[in-house]
Amino acid sequence: MIVAVSDFEKSLICHDFRISEDRVTVIPNGVDFSEFEGLKRRDHKGRTILYVGYLASFKGAQYLVEVMPKLPKDVRLKIVGGGPMKPFLEKRALELGVSGRVDFYSNLLRKDLLQMYADADVFALLSKYEAYSIVVAEALTAGTPCIVTNTSALQEWIDNETCFGVDFPISLNRLGEIVTSVMDKRLKKNAFMKWQGRKILDWNEVTARLETVYEENLL
């Protein structure tokens, strides 16, 4: 028995290795629900787009920098993470005249990252491909609406209620329209619950499901 973290990953495994679907079970990665207990959004001026992740070209943070000139002046972009694209992103923000509205963070304490999830008006991950995306799961658990690309496993999150999609390749005009629309939305309390048990599992539940797979297949 093979464990995949999403239906997308399962389909790749079955296709590329010519494996029967009944040999692959889907168990998503987990979220520590206890970390989010009591987490509340703080009042702040303006509106914020948050990106969390590795800064490589396929992750798509560059599109968020590029779209900033098309967004209202009260919108800030917060980028959390490091990687080879960071110098380029800093330079591009300067060239576009938006460096004063783009903030870079790295090596945050876990509690500070969780608070950033909760404070953001929208979380965005415009990656070309993902097998699951824990950062999307964490943003939704924090009550923040998400924007993702309609690609790979990210398309499994799109429901146009809590998570909204943008087609790839990215149109900056369309991205600007979606960001502006979603930024004005706030998820209802516990809106992420629709995903619980399906794509958002507590790590304890992940462990229990993995133990079941081993118990059933090692007898």
N, C-alpha and C positions, 0 to 999 in steps of 0.2 A: 504494500500500500504506500502511495506517495502522497505527501501533504503539499497543497498549494495554498497561497494566501489570498487568492481571488479567482473568480471564474476565468478572467483573462489569462492568468498564469496557467491555470489548468488547461485551457485550450492550446496554449503554446506547447506545453509538455506533451499533450496527447498527439499533437500534429508533428512536432519536430522529432519525437522519439518513437512515434507510432505505437503509442500505449493506449490500451482500452480505457474508456472513460470511467469504468467501474473500478479501476485500480487507483484513481486519483480522487482524494477527498479535499474539500476546501475548508480550511480553518484560518480565518483572518488573524493578523497580528492583533495585539491587545493594547488596551488603555488602562491605566491605573485610575479607576473611578474615584478612589479616596483622595487623590491629589486635587480633584476639582470640587470637593465638598466645601461649601462656603465661599467659593470664588465668585466675586461680583465685579461687574463692570464699573469702573470709576468714571466720574464726570471729567470731561476734558474739552478744551477748545478745539474747534476744527474737526476734521474727519480723517481716519487713518486706514490705509491699506497695509496689510502685514504679509510679508513673505518669510518663511522659515525653511532653510534647507541649504544644501551644498550649492556653491556658486559656480556652476558649469553651464555651458551654453545650452545643453539639452534640457536644463531645468527651467529655462524661460524667464528668469528674473529680468533680463534685458528688456523684455516687452513692457514690464511694469515701469521701468525708467523711461522708456520711449513714449509711453502714453501720458506721462505726467503733464506735459505742456497742454494737453487737450482737456485736462480736468480743472475744476474750480481751484482758485488759489488757496482755499482753506484745507485742501487735501494734502496730507503728508504720506509718504511711503517709508515704511520701516522694513529694512532688510536684515534678517538675522542669519548669520552663517559666514563661513569662509570658503575660499576656493580660488581657482585660477582666474575666474571672471571678475573678481572684486576690483582690481585696478581699472579694468575697462569700464565697469559700471560707474565707478567714481568719476572717471574722465568724461564719460558720456553724459552724466548728470550735469557736470560743469559746462559742457558744450551746449546743452539744451537750456541752460539757464535755470535749472531746477535743483541745483545742489543744495540750496537752502531749505528745500522741502523733502530731501531724501536723507534718511539717517541710517547708518550702518552699525550693527551690533554683533559682537561675538563673545563666546565664553560666558554667557549669561548664567546666573544662578537659576536653578530649575524653577524656583518660586517666581522669579522675575519674568521668565519666559511664559509661564502659565498666566500671569497677570496681563502680559502683552496680548495673548490670545483673547482674553476676556475683554480687554479695552478696545481692540480693533473693531472698526466698523465693517470691514470685510477682510477675509483671508483669501489670498490668491496663489495658486500653483499652476503655472502654465507650462508644465513639463511635457516633453514630446512623448515620454513613456515612463510608466511607473507600474510596479507589480501590485501595489496596494495603496500606500501613502498613509503612514501614521500621522503625519502633520495635519492632514485633512480630518482624520478621525478626532484628533485632539482639538482642533479649532471648533468642530461641530459640538463636541462635548462641552466646550467652554461657552457655547451659545452664540458663536459667530458664524454668519453666513459665508459660504465659500464660492469662489469662482475657479473652475478648472478647465483644462482643455478637453475637448471631446475625443480623447485618444486613450489607447491602452486600458489599464484598469481604472483610470480616472473617470471614464464615462460611466462606470458602475455607480458613481456617487451622484450623478446628475438626476435631480428630481424636480427642479424648478420651484422648489419650496425652501429647501435648506441649502442646496448646492446648485449652481447655475453653470452652464457650459458655454464655451466659446470654441468655434471651429478652428482647426489647424489646417493650413498655415494661418497665423494670426493676422487679422485686419485690425490695425490700431484704431480706426474709426469705430468699428464694431465693439472692440474691447472697451473703448472709452464710454460707449453707450451703456454697456452691461455694468461696468464699474459704477457709473453714476446712478443707475437704477438700483443696484443691489446695496449700495452704501446707505440708502435711505431705509433699508429694511432692518428690523431687529427680529431675531427668531423668538417665537413664543417660548416661555419657560418650558424646559425639558423637551424642546422640539426634536432634539437629537434622539429621543427615545424611540422614534420610528426605526432607527438603525440598530438599536440595541438588540443583541441576540442574532443579528444578521451580519452586519459589516462592522459594528462596533461592539467588541467584547471586552469585559474585564479580563485582565491577565489570569485571574483564577479560573475563569470559564475556559480560556484557551488551554490552560494546563489540564483541566478536567477532560476536555475533548481529545487532547493528545493522548492522555492516559488511556482513554477508551479505545482509540485507534490501536495502540500498542497491545492492549489486553486482548482485543478481538483478533489480532493478526499474529500474535506470538504463541497462541495455543496450538 
